[in-house]
Amino acid sequence: MVDFILNALAGFQWYDWALLGFFGLLYLLKLLYLFLFTGRILYRRKSVQTEQVPLSLLLTYRNEEENLRKYLPQVLASAKAGSEVVAVDDYSQDNSLSVLGVLRESHSNLKVSALNQETRYSEKMAQNIALKAASNSWVMVIPPSHKVNSPEWLSAISSKINNEKEIIINYSNVKARKGFFQLLYRNERLFQQLKSFGFILNRLSYLSFEENIAFRKEKYFEAGGFGQHIKEHFANLELVLNDFIKKKKTAINFTSETTIQKEMNVSKPDYFELLKKELRIRQNLSFSKRFILFCEKWLTLLFFSFTVFTVIYFMELWPVISGLVLLYIVAFAFIIKISLNRLNERNLFLSSLVYALFIPVWKAGYQVYFQYKSRRRQK
């Protein structure tokens, strides 16, 4: 086998070496990205715990009567030591306000407000009202169907807050259920967050989600609130947080203890809304971050396509090329496995590995389609 490979290499022309060198460069870049970005979160230093700082939990909702009745009492019970829940009704047509009225009688740490009419960009307006009503200097957005996995969830987050930080990031996802798009959605949320964690740790900070993210309330108002982002349909507070997030001022809790899962039956439109949201958030980032994300996307596409080409073109070298690809997959699987163990998402391992290896190619095509459709609408 070795002699066969050496004889094949001996007959290479300059263009053969150029093609093989290009494959080697792509492989090296993908391997560096895997360890310096995707896996970077696994070997960061743990943040130091301090005294618990009270948080204001921001809850905006519309027609969430059942979820509020089922999940909000757990949240209120965990909001101790000065923490509170600030709920703003986004013009609900069910009995959501009545449910909150009952809960407020037995929970003094619950504040309730409401939008009194249907209006454009109502979710952003509701969040703005909640931020103004918050008593504490640190706030955090939670979903109406927020399931408390650990009784120490809020205390674990508040104990990581200190004077040096402005944002405390915690993992969030939807609860595991049967269904193809439920699985796709859970994997997409996982990898969107892993990507943003890697970028944050490499000083290219941005966020993909607003839920379970604690931040200093004053930074929202210093950034001008929603301002120029008010007309964005696919994202809310993520846009404002991305205006001031910095690595040195940010802490990441990569543990199951600070994780939340929300009850949600994911459909096909929900999954595609998630993809659109990511694209819109990226379009609102600075040029340097958009450029790096653009390079990462095309590196993935080139690596995938050129690997297939290289195996076909250099048939005699297939054992070497296949071995390198297998080594990359094993390293990727190792990073995913440890990540899922820390987040207590072990049932995602096989699906997440397949998703990570093949879906990026399809997503790149969808991104081109989405941008084309967006430009058509603007004309």
N, C-alpha and C positions, 0 to 999 in steps of 0.2 A: 504493500500500500504506500509506504513512504517513498520507495523508488519510483513508483508510478507518478506520484505527485511531483517529485523532483524533476523527472523527465518532462512532465508537462510544463513546469515553470521554465525549464531551459529553452523551450521553444516559443516563449512569449515574445511578442513584438512590443514596441514602446507604448502603443495604444492599449495593449492588454494590461501592462503595468499601470497605466494611467487609470483605467477602469477599476482595477483592483485597489489602487491607492485611494480612489474616491470612495469606494465602499468602506475601506478601512477608516477613512476620516469620518464618514457618517456614523459608523459603528462606535467610534471613540466618543464622538459628540453625544450620541444617545446614552452611552454608558455614563458619561460625566453628568448629563442632565438627570439621569436616574438617581445617582447618589447625591448630587449637590442640590437638587430641587425636590424631586419626589420623595426621596428618603431622608431629606435633611431634618424633618420634624422628629425622627426617631433618636437622634443623638444631640438634641439641644439640651441645655442646662435647665433643670427644673426651677421654677420661680419660688421665691421664699414666701412662706406663709406669714401673714401679719394678723393683727386684730381684725375682726369682722367689721366691714364698713356697710352701713345700711344702703339698700338699693331700692329704687322705684321701678317696679315692673310695669311696662307699658303694654296695655292690651286694647287693641282696636278690633272691632268685630262688626259683622252684619249678619243677622239671622243665624245666630249660633246658640240658640236656646238650649239644645240638648248637650252640646259640648260644654257650655258654661255650667250647667247643672251638674255634669258628671266630673269635670276636671278642675274647675276653679277652686272648690273647697280644699283640694290637696295643695294647690299653689299658695292659697291664703294661709294654710297651716304651716307651710315652710317659711313664710315671710315673717321672720322674727327679728328681734333686736332693732326695731326702728324701720324695717323694710316695709314697703307698701305695694299695693296694686292700684294702678290708675287706669280705669276702664273707660273707653270712649265709644259710645254707640254710633255706628255709621249708618244712621237712618234705617234701623231694622224694622221689618214688618211682622215679626213674630213676637213672642213673649220674652225676649232676651232681657229687656229692661226690668221686667217684673222679677225675673230670676235674680238679677243683681240687687234689686231692692230688698229681697228677702235675705240675701247673703250679707248685705250691708248692716242689717240689724244685729247680726251676731259677730261681725268682723269690723272693728274700728279702723283697720289698716286698709280698707277698700274705699277708694274714691270713684265716683261715677259722674260722667258727663255725657253729652250727646250732641250730634249734629241734628238740627231740627228740620232740615229739608234736604232733598236730593240735590247734589251739586257735583260738578266736574272735579276730578282729582280728589275725591272725598277721603280716600285712605290717607293721603299725605296731610290733608287738613286735620283729620282726626289725630294723626300722630303728632302734629304740631300742637294741638290742644293738650294732648297728654303730656308732652314735654314741658309746656308752660305750667301745667298743674302739678307736676312732680315736686315733692318737697325735698328730696335728697339730691345731692350733687352728682351721684352716679345713677344711671338709668339703664334699662335693658328691655328690649322688645321680646315678648313671648306670644306664641300663637294661642287661639282660643281652645284648641284641642291638645294643649300641652300636657303630656303625661310625665309625671315626676317619677323617674326611675330609681332615684336614690333620695332618702330623706335628708341627706347631707348636700344635696345639689346646690341650693342657694348659699349655704354657709361655706361650702368649698370654693365657690366663685368669689364671694365677698371677702374671704380671707386672703385672696391673692391680690387684692387691690392695694396699691400704695401710692405715695406721692410722685413716684417716677413714671407711672403709667397713665395712659389716656384711654386705652382700649384693652379689654380682656376678652379674648376670643374662645368660644367653646363650641364643640361639635354638635350638630343637629341633623336629624334625618326624619323620615316617616317610618312608621311602624311596619314591620315585616308582615305581609299578607300574600295570599295566593294571587297570581295574575302576572302576565307577561310585562305589562307596562309598569306595574308596581315594582317589579324587579329592576327594570331599566331605570326607573326614576331613582330608586335607592342607590344604584351604582353611580348614576350621573351626579347626584348630590355628594356622594363620597369623594369622587375624583375631582369635582370642582373645588371642594374644600381642601383636599390634599394639595392641589395645584396652588391655591392661594396661600396656604401655609408655607409652601416652598418659596414662593415669591416674596412673602413677607420676610422670611429669614435670610433672603438674599438682597434685602434693601430695595425691593421692587413691590412695595406693599399695595395690596388691594384685597377687597372682600367680595364674595359672591352672594352672601346671605346676610340678612339683618337680624335674624332670630338668634337668641341665646348669646348675643354680643353685648357686653357691658361697656359703657363709655361715659366719659365726663359730659354732663349735660351742657356745660358752658361752651364746649367745642362746637356743638351744633349751632348755637347762636353766633359764635365767632365766625363760623363758616358762612353765615348768612342764611341759615336754614335751607329749605329746598330751593329757593331762589330760581336760578336758571334751570333747575332740574324738575320744576313743578309739572311740566307737560310730558314728562317721560312716563309711558304707560307700563313698562315691564319691570320697574324697580322703584324702590322707595328710599329708605334710610341708607341703604348700601351706597347710594350715589353721594350722599353727604359725608358718610364715614370715609369714603375713598378720597375725599378732598383733603383730609387732614391726617390720615393714618400714616405712621412712621414706625419703622422697626424698633428703634430704641424706646419708643413710648408704648409698645404693644407687647402683651403677654399672651401666650397660647396655652390653654389647658387641654392637653391631648389625652384625656382619660374618660373612662365610662362614667365616673362619678359626677362629672359636670356636663354630661351629655343629656340632651332631651330628644324624645321621639314624639311626633304628633300623629294622631289618628287621621288617616286620609285614605280614601279609596281612589287610587290613581287611575285615570283614564288616559287614552291616547292624547287628547288635547292638553292635559296637564303636563305630560312629558314634553310635548313640543313647546309649551309655554315656558318650561324650565330652560330649554335650549335657547329660546328667543331672549329670555331674561339675561342669560350669560353673555350673549352677543351684544345686547344693548349696554350692559354694564361695561364691557370692554371698550365699546366705542366712546364712552365717557371718561376713559382713563387718559393719563398724559401720553405724549408721543413715545417716550422712551419705553413705557410699559407696554403699549400697544405694539411697538416694534419688536420687543423681545417675545411677546406672545405670538406675533406673526411668524417670527423665525422658528419658534418651537413647533408651530403647526406645520410649517413646510419641511422642517427637519423630519418630523414623523412621517409625512407623506413620502418624502424622498427615500427615507430609510426603508419603509415598507416596500415601495415599488422597486427600488434598486436592489434590494435583497433578492426579490423574485427574479429580476433580470440577471443578477450575478450568478445565481444557482443554475439558471438555464444556459447562460453564455459560457460559464466555466464548469461544465458538467464534471470534468475530471477532478475538480476541487470541491465537489459537493460535501465530502465528509468534513473538511475543514470549515467551510462556511456554515454548514448545519450545526457543527459543534459550537461555533461562536454564537449563533442565534440561540441555541439551547442554553448556553451560559447566560445570555442576556435574560431569557425567560425565567430561568431559575433565580437569578438575582432579583428580578421584578417580583416574582412570587414570594420570595423571602421578605421583601419590604412590605408587600401587601399583607402577608400573614401576620407579621408583628403589629402592623397598624391596626388590623381588624381585632387582634387579641386585646390591644390596649383600649379599643373603643367598645369591646364586647359585641362585635358585629361578625362573629365567626361564621355564621351561615351565609355570608356573602363571598366567601373565598373563591370558589370555582367560577361563579358568575362574574365576579369583579375582575379576575385575571383574563377571562375571555373578552370581557367588555373593554378592558384597558388596551388589549393588543389589537383589536379589530375595529371598534367603534370610531376611534379618532379619524380614520379615513373617511367613513361615511359622514361624520359630523362636519368635516371640511367641505364636503360637497353641499351639505345642507346650509352651511354658512354662506356660500356663494349664492345659493338659491334665495335665501332670506334677504341678503343685501340687494339682490336684483329686484325682488318684489318691493322692498322698501323704497328703492329709487323710483320704481314705476308709480308708486302711490304719491310721491312728492311732485311728480310732473303734472 
